[in-house]
Amino acid sequence: MDLYKLLGAYIHREQAETGSLEEFACEMQKAEQAELTGIPGSMAG
């Protein structure tokens, strides 16, 4: 996964809504699992 893309997505998300870092870490894990199983990130969650 591209760390810069993740960081950019996090910053963008923080601007849209105030979410905790734990929530974001959970979302990252979901996206990572989806990537491993071959599901596009946009469809994860």
N, C-alpha and C positions, 0 to 999 in steps of 0.2 A: 504493500500500500504506500501511496505517496504521502509522506509526512507533511509536506507543504500544502497539499490539497486538504488534508485532514485539518491542519491548523487554520487554513483559510475558511473551511466549512464551519469550524468551531467559532471563529471570530464572527462570521456572518450570522450564525445561529444566535450567538450572544446578543447581537444587535437586534435581532427579531424578538427574542424572548429571553428572560433571565432564567437560565437553567443551571443546575449545579454541575460541577465537574464530574461527580459520580454518575449523574444521568448521562452525560456525554460519553463517559468511558463505557457505560453499558451499551449505548448506541453504537459505539465503535466496535465493541465485541460482536454485536449482532451483525454489523456490516462485514466484519472480518469473517465470521462464520458463513455468511451468505456467499461471500467471495470464494471461500474454500469449497462450498457445495455447488458453485457455478451459477448462483442466482445474482442478477445485477443488483448493485447496491440500492438503486432507486426503488426496487421492489421489496427490499428487506424491511421487516418491521410491520 
